[in-house]
């Protein structure tokens, strides 16, 4: 592993420290990709629509120091991205038919943390 490759690696502990505290049930706990460059996790978060949840997540991100926030989408699917230090957090929020996280009150929020 070269130095530049090692600098791109992201440990679960670092990703955990970078995430805001989401109010919702963990559906898939944080997992590192096979190349150790990204960490993914999924939550079930209450909200009126996907864009409502995305705005809530965006506020949490802003409160925890994320900048360059971009929030977009509609009631069925929305997304949020932001940067903090060398990390980028990207979250896709979508309505779900799964019993564990069924819309309209609950939405899947799938997060990816990686180095910019």
N, C-alpha and C positions, 0 to 999 in steps of 0.2 A: 504494500500500500504506500503510495507516494504521499508526501506531505500535503499536497493540495487535495488529494482524495481523502486523507484523514481529516482535514479541516471541514470537509463537506458532510461528514458523518454526524448523525444526531442520535443521542442516547434518549431513551424513554424518560429518564429523570430530568433531562434538560427540557424536553417537550412538556412534561408535566408542570414544571416550574413556569413555563411560558404561557400556559393556558389560563384564561380567566376561570373563575368558579361558576360553572353552569348550574342553574337550578333545574334539575331534571334527572331522570334515571339513566344510568349508564347502560347502553345496550351492548356495545362492543367496547371493551376496555382498550387502553392504548396498546398498540402493536407497532413494532418497527417493521419496515419493509425489508425484504431479503437483502437489499444492498445497503441497508442501514442509513439511508439518506433522508428518509421521511418517517414520520410517526402518524398513525391514523387512529381515530376513535369516533364513536357515534353515541349520541345522547337522544333521549326522547324529551322534548321541551314543550311545555304548554304555550299556546298562543292562539290568536284569532285567525291567523293566516301565516303562510310561509314568510311573507315580507314583514309581518309583525314580529315574528320570532327573529328574523335577520336583523331588524332594527334593535331588538333587545340585546342580541349578541353583539352588535356593533357598539352599543352603549357600554357593555361590559368590557369590550376590548379597549375602548377609549379610556375607561376608568383605570385600566391596568397598563396604560402607557403605549398602546398601539397607535401608530400614525398612518397617514396615507390611506385612510379607510375608504373602501368602496363598497357600497351596499346597493344591490340591484335585484330585480325580480318581481314576482307577482304573488297572488294568493296561494298558488299551488307549488311554486318552486322559486327559491331566492338564494342569493349568495352574499357572502361578506369576505373581504380580504383586508389585511392590514399588516404593517411591518413594525417590528420592535427589535431594536438592535440589529443583529445579523439574521433574524428569523422572520419568516413570513407565515402567517396563519390564514388558511383559506377554509371557509366553511360553506357547505351546501345544505340548505334547508329545504325539505320537501314533505308534502303530505304523504301519508302512509295508510295503506289498507291492512297492514299487519296488526294483529290483535294486541300485541305488546305496545304498540304506539299508534293507535288508530286515530286518524283525523275525524272530525274537525278540531278537536281540542289539543291534540298532540302531534308533533312534527318531528321527523328525523332530522338531526343536525349532525352531519358528518364532517369532521375536522381533519385537516392535513397540516402538519407543521413541517417546515423544511428550511434549509438555509437559502438565503437569497444569493 
